[in-house]
Amino acid sequence: MPEETVRWDALTYDGSAPARQVPTLHLFLKPIERSGDGPVIAQRLFQDVLSRFYSCSPFLPPKEKLAETVRFALEQASAAFGEGALGRVRIGVAILDPAEGQVHLYRKGDVRVYRSDGGDEVSSGEGEESFSIGAGGGIALLDGPAAEEYATLLEQNAEHGSFASRGRMILEGGTAGIWISSGEAPVPVGEEEPSPAMEEVAPGLGAAPPKETRSASPIPPSSPSERPSRLSTLPFAVLLLIFLVAIFWRGEKEERGEEPVARRTAPAEERTPQEEPPAPPTPPAGTLLWEFRADAAVTSSPRIAGDRVFVGSRDGYLHALDRATGTEVWAAAGPGGVGSSPAVGEGLVFFAEYGGDLVAVDPATGEEVWRHGTEGRVVSSPFYHEGTVFVGSYDRHIYAVSAATGDRLWRHRTGGVVWSSPVVWGGRVYAGSWDGKVYALDISTGDEVWSHATGERIYASPTLDEGQVFIGSFDGTFHRLDGETGAAVWSVPLGGAIQSSAAVTEDIIIVGCEDGAVYALYGETGEVLWSYPTGGRVPSSPAVKNGIAYIGSYDRFLYALDLDQGHPVWRVDVGASIYSSPTLGESALYVGTNQGRLIALSLGG
């Protein structure tokens, strides 16, 4: 990846789980030189550390889990890049064990460790080490050249008790390291808010980690003699006796026909406002709400309309599901298999099947209203706009069909298969083709307004934003074109072929790549702001909401990535690779898997 096209910073991961007494992974990786294969080695190590940590036995003690994780990642890097590979990166891997108040650490390549209690360096050198850390304390994994400057900040913040934040530490526009806290820092006595945070103590040294409000259980003292003893046998026996008596008493009342007290509910008219049951808490982000199992892969992206979720499957059906429960309401036949995503409009649901037909069905019953055939398979997703449905076909045409009747209004021939899904903006229809061109067609006639040659096949669908076209091609280049003229604004090579369609939010473009990474590009110049390596290729297209990008990968994970820095906010193993693109509702996310599941996940509070 050419250095001039990528702003390499560092790869950091803070997997801390506030309020949960479970071991958590924290990772800092940075190449010593930006040129050569240093960044590639760092990305490989990053990917292998994360995958091994989450896949090895959950019953391993934290210290052994660190050894297993690091051993696996280093062996993989050495096998792939040679024995000298590890000398070209700086590595800091820490596993924080809040239940024991311990930090287990591996570091190599001048990554220094500082503690919050005075800012003193724990030790020098490389390799594994373990040490105790108190409640509210923390450590920083710092890149050698920046360590001395940040050590001062650590000392100042320790004096002020302002260590509630976690995350990436930034110095002069670059990542200097990662800050890890074992729990929320105590607020000094007499103050209602924490003392000044890092950027307030020492302005000019760059931004502090993002502030978060986190609550965590107190960490027991590290010395065994200081820790509170576990429940003795006597109190436990008393609790057990009380529990058994309660069960017996409840059973006696039920046998006598009396309603247990806990079940008695006052009539609605007798309840006071205080007696109304509280609303159920919102499940944490990433929680599985429901799943639907089709008989084949769900590569289609779901479409939400009212209280229904519509999704296609390669089992040959478009499925209509109850949005709240995932229960199937009806299934409409698309005998060739339904791999593309449905559209809604004109009181109908439109979907395309591999057999080559565009189909309209009644959303209430699934009854077919009309069917329009093309002369090739259809993988492209239909797009509805003001009474017309647009779709591409393997027969090399882009079609415009009446939404009400299914009659063909026009079709335009391109030089290759049209896998890309059409998009409408400003009186024009935009789509890509396997002939390597992006087309802009007149919406009324289908006449070509302009075409732009990218040089390679286009699978992705264009994304339109403020008159600009954003699209990737199969040679790994991502393009920004002027929507009016088709002129190139910029083109940026990424690390692999691009099938994913981009999400554009403000001045950031998010797109997946076949090299396994999710990229964030700066809209004005195409500069790579960050990339997050997953463990598999990423044909899924991202969805963005409230500063988080949601995207699936072939490594079986659905990721929620922070837009600013690319940190994983959370990730969920869905059990199979993901081609489907996630669809966002008000409080839930819907996505399909290649093993035939459609799942609904909570977006949290």
C-alpha positions in Angstrom: 0.0 0.0 0.0 1.8 3.2 -1.1 2.8 5.4 1.8 1.5 8.6 0.2 -2.0 7.3 0.0 -2.3 6.2 3.6 -1.8 8.1 6.8 -0.4 5.3 9.0 -0.9 6.0 12.6 -1.1 2.9 14.9 -3.5 0.0 15.7 -5.0 0.1 19.1 -7.7 -2.0 20.7 -9.3 -1.4 24.1 -11.5 -4.3 24.9 -12.3 -3.2 28.5 -15.7 -4.3 29.8 -16.7 -1.7 32.5 -18.7 -3.1 35.4 -17.8 -6.7 34.5 -15.2 -8.6 36.4 -13.8 -10.4 33.4 -10.3 -10.3 31.9 -10.0 -7.9 29.0 -7.6 -7.5 26.2 -5.7 -4.2 25.4 -3.4 -3.9 22.4 -1.1 -1.3 20.9 0.8 -2.0 17.7 3.0 0.3 15.6 5.5 -0.2 12.8 9.0 1.2 13.5 9.1 2.4 9.9 6.2 3.4 7.7 7.8 2.1 4.6 8.2 -1.5 3.6 6.1 -4.2 5.1 6.1 -2.9 8.6 2.4 -1.7 8.4 1.4 -5.0 6.9 3.1 -7.0 9.7 1.4 -4.8 12.3 -2.0 -5.4 10.7 -1.4 -9.1 10.6 -0.3 -9.2 14.3 -3.3 -7.1 15.3 -5.7 -9.4 13.5 -4.1 -12.6 14.9 -4.0 -11.3 18.5 -7.6 -10.4 18.5 -8.8 -13.6 16.8 -6.7 -15.8 19.1 -7.8 -14.1 22.3 -11.5 -14.5 21.5 -11.2 -18.1 20.1 -8.9 -19.8 22.7 -10.4 -21.5 25.7 -12.3 -19.1 28.0 -11.2 -21.3 31.0 -7.6 -20.4 30.6 -6.2 -18.2 33.5 -5.4 -14.7 32.2 -1.7 -15.2 32.4 -1.8 -18.4 30.3 -4.3 -16.8 27.9 -1.7 -14.0 27.3 1.0 -16.5 26.6 -1.2 -18.5 24.2 -2.4 -15.4 22.4 1.0 -13.9 22.0 2.7 -17.2 21.0 0.1 -17.8 18.3 0.3 -14.3 16.8 4.1 -14.2 16.8 4.4 -17.6 15.2 1.9 -16.6 12.5 3.9 -13.4 11.7 7.2 -15.1 11.6 5.9 -17.8 9.3 4.3 -15.3 7.0 7.1 -12.6 6.9 10.3 -14.3 8.2 12.1 -14.3 11.5 13.1 -10.7 11.2 9.5 -9.5 10.9 9.1 -8.9 14.7 12.0 -6.5 14.7 10.0 -4.1 12.5 7.1 -3.4 14.8 6.4 -2.2 18.4 4.0 -4.4 20.3 2.2 -4.0 23.6 -0.4 -6.6 24.6 -2.0 -6.4 28.1 -4.7 -8.6 29.7 -6.3 -6.8 32.7 -7.7 -9.2 35.3 -10.0 -7.0 37.5 -11.1 -9.9 39.7 -7.5 -10.3 40.9 -6.3 -6.7 40.4 -3.5 -8.0 38.1 -2.0 -6.9 34.7 -0.3 -9.5 32.5 1.8 -7.9 29.9 3.9 -8.7 26.8 5.9 -6.0 25.1 8.6 -5.7 22.4 10.3 -3.0 20.5 10.5 0.0 22.9 7.0 0.0 24.1 7.2 1.4 27.6 4.8 0.9 30.5 3.8 3.6 33.0 1.4 3.4 35.9 -1.1 6.0 37.0 0.2 6.0 40.6 3.0 8.4 40.1 3.8 7.9 36.5 6.8 5.7 37.2 7.8 3.2 34.5 7.1 -0.3 35.7 10.2 -1.9 34.1 12.4 -1.7 31.1 13.1 -4.4 28.6 10.9 -6.8 26.6 8.9 -10.0 27.1 6.2 -11.0 29.6 5.6 -9.6 33.0 2.8 -9.4 35.6 2.1 -6.9 38.4 -0.7 -5.8 40.7 -2.7 -2.6 40.2 -5.1 -1.0 42.6 -8.7 0.1 42.2 -9.1 3.2 40.0 -5.5 2.8 38.8 -4.3 2.1 35.3 -1.3 1.8 33.0 -0.3 3.3 29.7 1.4 1.5 26.9 3.5 4.2 25.3 5.6 4.3 22.1 9.2 4.9 23.0 9.9 8.2 21.3 6.8 9.8 23.0 7.1 8.1 26.3 9.0 10.8 28.2 6.6 13.5 27.2 3.5 11.5 28.2 5.1 10.4 31.5 4.8 14.0 32.7 1.1 14.0 31.8 0.6 10.7 33.7 2.1 12.2 36.8 0.0 15.3 36.6 -3.2 13.4 36.0 -2.4 11.0 38.8 -2.3 14.0 41.2 -5.7 15.2 40.0 -7.4 11.8 39.9 -8.5 12.3 36.3 -8.1 8.8 34.9 -11.7 7.9 34.2 -11.0 7.8 30.4 -9.6 5.0 28.4 -8.5 4.7 24.9 -6.0 6.0 22.4 -3.4 8.6 23.5 -2.6 11.2 20.8 0.4 13.3 20.5 0.9 15.9 17.7 -1.5 14.1 15.4 -0.1 10.6 15.9 -0.9 7.8 18.2 1.6 7.7 21.1 0.0 4.8 22.9 -3.1 3.4 24.7 -4.3 4.2 28.2 -5.9 1.4 30.2 -7.7 1.9 33.5 -8.8 -0.8 35.9 -11.9 1.1 37.0 -13.4 4.5 37.2 -11.1 6.9 39.0 -12.4 8.1 42.4 -13.7 11.7 42.4 -11.7 13.8 45.0 -13.6 14.6 48.2 -15.6 17.8 48.0 -15.8 17.8 44.2 -18.9 16.8 42.2 -17.0 16.3 38.9 -13.7 14.7 38.1 -10.7 17.0 38.1 -9.3 18.4 34.8 -8.7 15.8 32.2 -5.5 15.3 30.3 -5.8 18.0 27.7 -6.8 20.5 30.3 -3.7 19.8 32.5 -1.3 20.0 29.6 -2.8 21.8 26.6 -0.9 21.6 23.3 0.2 18.0 23.7 -2.8 16.7 21.7 -6.2 15.3 22.5 -6.8 13.0 25.5 -8.6 9.7 25.2 -12.4 10.4 24.6 -14.2 10.9 27.9 -16.6 8.2 28.9 -18.8 7.6 31.9 -18.0 4.1 33.1 -18.9 2.3 36.2 -16.9 -0.6 37.4 -17.0 -2.8 40.5 -14.2 -2.0 43.0 -11.0 -4.0 42.4 -10.0 -6.1 45.5 -6.6 -5.2 47.0 -3.8 -7.1 45.3 -2.4 -8.7 48.3 -4.2 -11.9 49.3 -4.0 -11.0 53.0 -5.7 -7.7 52.3 -8.6 -9.1 50.3 -12.0 -9.6 52.0 -12.6 -13.2 52.7 -15.3 -15.1 50.9 -18.7 -15.9 52.5 -18.1 -18.4 55.3 -20.1 -21.7 55.4 -22.5 -20.5 58.1 -23.9 -17.4 56.3 -24.3 -19.5 53.2 -26.2 -22.2 55.1 -28.5 -19.6 56.6 -29.2 -18.1 53.2 -29.9 -21.6 51.8 -32.3 -22.4 54.7 -34.2 -19.1 54.1 -34.5 -19.9 50.4 -35.9 -23.4 51.1 -38.4 -22.2 53.6 -39.6 -19.6 51.1 -40.1 -22.3 48.5 -42.0 -24.5 50.9 -44.2 -21.6 52.1 -45.1 -20.6 48.5 -45.9 -24.3 47.7 -48.2 -24.5 50.7 -50.1 -21.4 49.7 -50.6 -22.6 46.1 -51.9 -26.0 47.3 -54.5 -24.2 49.5 -55.6 -22.2 46.4 -54.1 -18.9 47.7 -52.4 -16.7 45.2 -48.8 -16.0 46.2 -48.2 -12.4 47.2 -45.7 -11.9 44.4 -48.4 -12.7 41.9 -51.2 -10.5 43.3 -51.8 -7.5 41.1 -54.2 -4.7 41.8 -56.8 -4.0 39.1 -55.6 -1.4 36.6 -58.1 1.2 37.9 -56.8 0.8 41.5 -53.2 1.3 40.7 -51.5 4.5 41.5 -48.9 5.9 39.1 -46.2 4.7 41.4 -47.5 1.1 41.1 -47.1 1.0 37.3 -44.4 -1.6 36.4 -41.3 0.0 35.1 -40.4 -0.2 31.4 -38.1 -3.2 30.7 -34.5 -2.1 30.4 -33.0 -1.8 26.9 -30.8 -4.8 26.2 -27.1 -4.0 25.9 -25.8 -3.2 22.4 -25.1 -6.4 20.4 -27.6 -8.5 22.3 -29.5 -11.0 20.2 -33.2 -10.1 20.1 -34.4 -12.8 17.8 -33.4 -14.9 14.8 -35.1 -16.4 11.8 -33.7 -19.4 10.0 -34.1 -19.8 6.2 -33.2 -22.9 4.3 -30.2 -21.3 2.5 -27.8 -18.3 2.8 -29.2 -14.9 3.4 -27.1 -12.6 1.3 -29.9 -10.1 0.8 -29.9 -7.0 3.0 -33.2 -6.7 5.0 -35.7 -3.9 4.2 -37.8 -2.5 7.1 -41.4 -1.2 6.3 -43.8 -0.6 9.2 -44.0 -3.7 11.4 -42.4 -5.9 8.8 -38.9 -6.9 7.8 -38.5 -8.2 4.2 -35.5 -10.2 3.3 -34.5 -12.6 0.5 -32.8 -16.0 0.7 -31.1 -18.3 -1.7 -33.8 -20.9 -0.6 -36.0 -19.3 -3.3 -38.2 -17.1 -1.3 -38.7 -13.5 -0.2 -39.6 -13.8 3.5 -41.8 -11.3 5.4 -41.1 -11.3 9.1 -42.7 -9.7 12.1 -40.4 -6.9 13.1 -40.8 -7.4 16.9 -40.5 -11.2 17.0 -38.9 -12.5 13.8 -41.9 -14.7 13.2 -42.5 -15.4 9.5 -45.7 -13.9 8.2 -45.5 -15.1 4.6 -43.0 -16.2 2.0 -43.2 -15.3 -1.7 -41.6 -17.6 -4.3 -38.6 -16.5 -6.3 -37.7 -19.9 -7.6 -34.2 -19.0 -8.8 -33.2 -17.8 -5.3 -33.3 -14.2 -3.9 -29.9 -12.8 -3.3 -30.5 -9.1 -3.8 -32.2 -6.7 -1.5 -35.9 -5.8 -1.8 -37.4 -2.3 -2.3 -40.7 -0.9 -1.1 -43.0 1.7 -2.8 -46.3 2.2 -4.5 -47.9 0.0 -1.8 -45.8 -3.0 -3.1 -42.6 -4.9 -2.3 -40.2 -5.4 -5.2 -37.6 -8.1 -5.4 -35.4 -9.7 -8.0 -34.6 -13.4 -8.4 -31.6 -15.2 -9.8 -33.8 -16.6 -12.5 -33.9 -13.2 -14.1 -37.3 -11.8 -13.0 -38.3 -8.6 -11.2 -41.3 -9.3 -9.0 -43.9 -7.2 -7.2 -45.9 -8.6 -4.3 -48.6 -7.4 -1.9 -46.8 -6.5 1.4 -49.8 -7.8 3.5 -50.1 -11.2 1.9 -47.1 -11.9 -0.3 -49.5 -12.4 -3.3 -47.8 -11.7 -6.6 -49.0 -8.6 -8.4 -46.8 -8.7 -11.5 -43.5 -10.2 -12.8 -41.2 -8.7 -15.4 -38.5 -10.9 -17.0 -35.0 -9.9 -18.1 -32.7 -11.9 -20.3 -30.2 -12.9 -17.6 -29.7 -13.6 -13.9 -30.4 -10.7 -11.6 -28.1 -10.0 -8.6 -28.6 -6.3 -8.7 -31.1 -4.9 -6.0 -34.1 -3.0 -7.3 -34.4 0.7 -6.6 -37.8 2.4 -6.3 -38.2 6.1 -7.2 -41.4 8.0 -7.9 -43.4 5.3 -9.6 -40.5 3.5 -11.3 -38.3 0.5 -10.3 -34.8 0.4 -11.6 -32.6 -2.8 -11.7 -29.6 -4.2 -13.5 -29.2 -7.7 -15.1 -26.6 -10.2 -16.3 -27.9 -9.4 -19.8 -25.9 -6.2 -19.6 -28.9 -3.9 -19.3 -30.2 -1.4 -16.8 -34.0 -1.6 -16.7 -36.7 1.0 -15.8 -40.1 -0.7 -15.1 -43.4 0.8 -14.1 -44.0 0.1 -10.4 -47.8 -0.1 -10.8 -48.0 -2.4 -13.9 -44.6 -4.0 -14.4 -44.4 -2.6 -17.9 -40.9 -1.8 -19.3 -40.4 1.9 -19.7 -36.9 1.7 -21.1 -33.6 -0.3 -20.9 -30.0 0.8 -21.5 -27.3 -1.6 -22.7 -23.8 -1.4 -21.1 -20.7 -3.2 -22.1 -20.9 -5.8 -19.3 -22.9 -7.5 -16.6 -24.8 -5.1 -14.3 -24.3 -6.5 -10.8 -24.3 -3.0 -9.3 -27.6 -1.7 -8.0 -28.9 1.5 -9.5 -29.3 4.7 -7.5 -31.3 7.8 -8.4 -30.3 11.4 -7.8 -31.0 14.7 -9.6 -33.0 13.3 -12.5 -30.4 10.6 -13.3 -29.9 6.9 -12.7 -26.4 5.8 -11.7 -24.9 2.3 -11.8 -21.7 0.5 -12.4 -21.0 -2.3 -14.9 -18.5 -5.2 -15.4 -17.2 -3.2 -18.4 -15.4 -1.1 -15.8 -17.6 2.0 -16.3 -19.9 4.1 -14.1 -23.0 5.2 -16.0 -25.2 8.2 -15.5 -28.5 7.9 -17.5 -31.4 10.2 -18.0 -34.2 9.0 -15.7 -37.0 9.6 -18.3 -35.4 8.1 -21.4 -32.5 5.9 -20.3 -30.1 7.9 -22.6 -26.5 8.0 -21.5 -25.5 11.4 -20.0 -22.0 10.4 -19.3 -19.9 7.3 -18.4 -16.6 7.1 -16.6 -14.1 4.3 -17.1 -12.4 3.0 -13.9 -10.3 0.3 -15.6 -11.8 -2.8 -13.9 -15.1 -4.5 -13.1 -17.6 -2.8 -10.8 -19.6 -4.9 -8.4 -20.3 -2.1 -5.9 -23.3 0.2 -6.0 -22.7 3.9 -6.2 -23.3 6.1 -3.2 -24.5 9.7 -4.0 -23.9 12.5 -1.6 -24.4 16.2 -2.4 -24.0 15.6 -6.1 -20.8 13.5 -5.7 -20.6 9.8 -6.7 -18.5 7.5 -4.5 -17.8 4.0 -5.8 -15.1 1.3 -5.6 -13.9 -1.1 -8.4 -12.5 -4.6 -8.4 -8.9 -3.4 -8.9 -9.0 -2.0 -5.4 -9.4 1.7 -6.3 -12.0 3.9 -4.7 -13.3 6.8 -6.7 -15.0 10.1 -6.2 -16.7 11.5 -9.3 -18.6 14.6 -10.0 -22.2 13.6 -10.4 -23.0 16.2 -13.0 -20.1 15.6 -15.4 -18.5 12.3 -14.4 -15.1 13.9 -14.0 -12.8 12.3 -11.5 -12.3 14.3 -8.3 -9.9 11.8 -6.8 -9.0 8.0 -6.9 -7.3 6.2 -4.0 -5.9 2.6 -4.1 -6.9 0.5 -1.2 -5.6 -2.9 -0.2 -7.8 -5.2 -2.3 -10.8 -5.6 -4.5 -14.0 -3.6 -3.5 -17.5 -5.1 -3.6 -18.8 -3.1 -0.6 -20.8 0.0 -1.3 -19.7 3.0 0.7 -21.5 4.9 3.5 -21.0 8.6 3.5 -21.5 10.7 6.7 -20.4 14.3 6.8 -16.8 14.2 5.5 -16.1 10.6 6.2 -16.5 7.7 3.8 -16.7 4.1 5.2 -16.2 1.1 2.9 -15.3 -2.6 3.3 -12.5 -4.3 1.2 -11.6 -7.8 0.1 -8.2 -7.4 2.0 -10.3 -7.9 5.2 -10.1 -4.2 6.3 -12.8 -1.5 6.8 -11.5 1.8 5.6 -12.4 5.4 6.6 -11.5 8.0 3.9 -11.6 11.7 4.1 -14.2 12.9 1.7 -12.3 16.0 0.4 -9.1 14.2 -0.6 -9.6 10.4 -0.2 -6.9 10.3 2.4 -7.2 7.1 4.5 -8.0 8.3 8.1 -7.9 4.8 9.6 -8.4 1.2 8.7 -9.6 -1.6 10.9 -8.5 -5.2 9.9 -11.0 -7.9 10.4 -10.3 -11.6 10.0 -11.9 -12.1 6.6 -12.9 -10.3 3.5 -15.6 -7.6 3.7 -18.1 -7.5 0.8 -20.8 -6.2 3.3 -21.7 -2.6 3.0 -21.6 -0.4 6.2 -24.5 1.3 7.9 -23.8 4.4 10.0 -25.7 5.8 13.0 -24.8 8.0 15.9 -21.1 8.0 15.2 -20.8 4.2 14.8 -20.3 2.2 11.6 -21.9 -1.3 11.5 -20.5 -3.8 9.1 -20.1 -7.6 8.7 -17.1 -9.7 7.7 -16.3 -13.2 6.5 -14.6 -13.8 9.8 -18.1 -14.4 11.2 -18.2 -11.1 13.2 -20.6 -8.1 13.0 -18.6 -5.1 14.0 -19.6 -1.7 15.5 -16.7 0.6 14.8 -16.2 4.1 16.2 -16.2 6.6 13.3 -13.5 8.9 14.8 -10.7 6.4 15.3 -12.0 3.0 14.1 -12.0 1.4 17.5 -14.4 -1.6 17.9 -17.2 -0.4 20.2 -18.4 -4.0 20.2 -18.4 -7.0 18.0 -20.6 -10.1 17.9 -19.8 -13.6 16.5 -22.9 -14.5 14.4 -21.6 -18.0 13.7 -21.1 -17.7 9.9 -19.6 -15.4 7.3 -21.6 -12.3 6.4 -22.3 -11.1 2.9 -25.5 -9.3 3.8 -25.3 -5.6 4.7 -26.8 -4.5 8.0 -30.0 -2.5 8.1 -30.6 -0.1 11.0 -33.9 0.5 12.7 -34.6 2.7 15.7 -33.3 0.4 18.3 -32.2 -2.7 16.4 -29.9 -3.9 13.7 -30.9 -6.6 11.2 -28.4 -8.7 9.1 -28.3 -12.0 7.3 -25.6 -14.7 7.4 -24.3 -17.2 4.9 -25.7 -20.1 7.0 -29.3 -18.9 6.5 -30.0 -16.8 9.6 -31.5 -13.4 9.8 -30.7 -11.9 13.2 -31.9 -8.8 15.0 -29.4 -7.3 17.4 -30.0 -4.5 20.0 -28.4 -1.1 19.4 -28.4 -0.5 23.1 -29.8 2.5 25.0 
